[in-house]
């Protein structure tokens, strides 16, 4: 009987869609907006959708994938 690893949704995503790349992209976009324009309201305007996107894909999406059971069925197909 083999011990089953906990499901990790990031194992099924490509390198450009990993938590580190999502956070890095967000930091680059927000800081790039500041360094390019040096206008705080524009940087805030850029940061709202970027942080929303980052928060969804780093914190909410993995939990949704685990709870949905999609990964379990995918894991069974490939084992």
LOZA-814292 format. One record per residue (C-alpha): residue in one letter; x negated, y, z. Coordinates in steps of 0.001 Angstrom, whole numbers, padded with zeros to 6 digits. Each point is the difference from the previous one (the first is absolute). Layout:
LOZA-814292
aa=a; X=X; Y=Y; Z=Z
...
END
This chain:
LOZA-814292
aa=x; X=000000; Y=000000; Z=000000
aa=x; X=-001577; Y=003245; Z=-001116
aa=x; X=000356; Y=003259; Z=001851
aa=x; X=001881; Y=002528; Z=-002108
aa=x; X=-001403; Y=003527; Z=-000247
aa=x; X=002341; Y=002914; Z=000694
aa=x; X=001360; Y=001534; Z=-003171
aa=x; X=-001878; Y=003042; Z=-001203
aa=x; X=001736; Y=001944; Z=-002781
aa=x; X=-003266; Y=001691; Z=-000942
aa=x; X=-001374; Y=-003347; Z=-001198
aa=x; X=002422; Y=000210; Z=-002940
aa=x; X=-000898; Y=003532; Z=-001108
aa=x; X=-002870; Y=001105; Z=-002274
aa=x; X=-002988; Y=001953; Z=001327
aa=x; X=001436; Y=003366; Z=-001018
aa=x; X=003104; Y=-000622; Z=002088
aa=x; X=-001657; Y=-000847; Z=003324
aa=x; X=000441; Y=002113; Z=003157
aa=x; X=-003485; Y=001495; Z=-000268
aa=x; X=000577; Y=001135; Z=-003586
aa=x; X=003419; Y=001470; Z=000806
aa=x; X=-001396; Y=001982; Z=002950
aa=x; X=-003068; Y=001079; Z=-001985
aa=x; X=002162; Y=001190; Z=-002901
aa=x; X=002200; Y=001954; Z=002393
aa=x; X=-002978; Y=001675; Z=001661
aa=x; X=-001518; Y=000889; Z=-003374
aa=x; X=003252; Y=001474; Z=-001321
aa=x; X=000707; Y=002092; Z=003092
aa=x; X=-003565; Y=001202; Z=000528
aa=x; X=-000420; Y=000564; Z=-003737
aa=x; X=003061; Y=002216; Z=000020
aa=x; X=-001503; Y=002054; Z=002816
aa=x; X=-003493; Y=000264; Z=-001499
aa=x; X=001337; Y=000851; Z=-003445
aa=x; X=002626; Y=002602; Z=000885
aa=x; X=-000669; Y=000983; Z=003659
aa=x; X=003721; Y=000716; Z=000434
aa=x; X=001462; Y=-001584; Z=003125
aa=x; X=003613; Y=-000083; Z=-001173
aa=x; X=-001023; Y=-001756; Z=-003220
aa=x; X=-002052; Y=-002533; Z=001941
aa=x; X=002985; Y=-000651; Z=002282
aa=x; X=002227; Y=-000338; Z=-003059
aa=x; X=-002404; Y=-002571; Z=-001448
aa=x; X=-000450; Y=-001822; Z=003315
aa=x; X=003706; Y=-000640; Z=000690
aa=x; X=000634; Y=-002422; Z=-002889
aa=x; X=-003516; Y=-001450; Z=000202
aa=x; X=000318; Y=-000786; Z=003724
aa=x; X=003493; Y=-001395; Z=-000562
aa=x; X=-001315; Y=-002293; Z=-002724
aa=x; X=-002970; Y=-001042; Z=002132
aa=x; X=002141; Y=-000620; Z=003087
aa=x; X=002435; Y=-002137; Z=-001947
aa=x; X=-002601; Y=-002203; Z=-001659
aa=x; X=-002338; Y=-000356; Z=002973
aa=x; X=002521; Y=-000375; Z=002843
aa=x; X=003488; Y=-000840; Z=-001286
aa=x; X=-000562; Y=-002084; Z=-003164
aa=x; X=-002068; Y=-002777; Z=001687
aa=x; X=002654; Y=-000521; Z=002665
aa=x; X=002756; Y=-000090; Z=-002610
aa=x; X=-001906; Y=-002627; Z=-001985
aa=x; X=-000567; Y=-002192; Z=003054
aa=x; X=003630; Y=000243; Z=001145
aa=x; X=001417; Y=-000641; Z=-003476
aa=x; X=-001521; Y=-003481; Z=-000212
aa=x; X=-001288; Y=000583; Z=-003528
aa=x; X=-003566; Y=-000713; Z=001062
aa=x; X=000970; Y=-003317; Z=001576
aa=x; X=001642; Y=-001210; Z=-003193
aa=x; X=-002964; Y=001228; Z=-002050
aa=x; X=-002407; Y=-001726; Z=002383
aa=x; X=001913; Y=-003311; Z=-000347
aa=x; X=-000075; Y=000219; Z=-003809
aa=x; X=-003766; Y=000491; Z=-000078
aa=x; X=-000996; Y=-002614; Z=002556
END
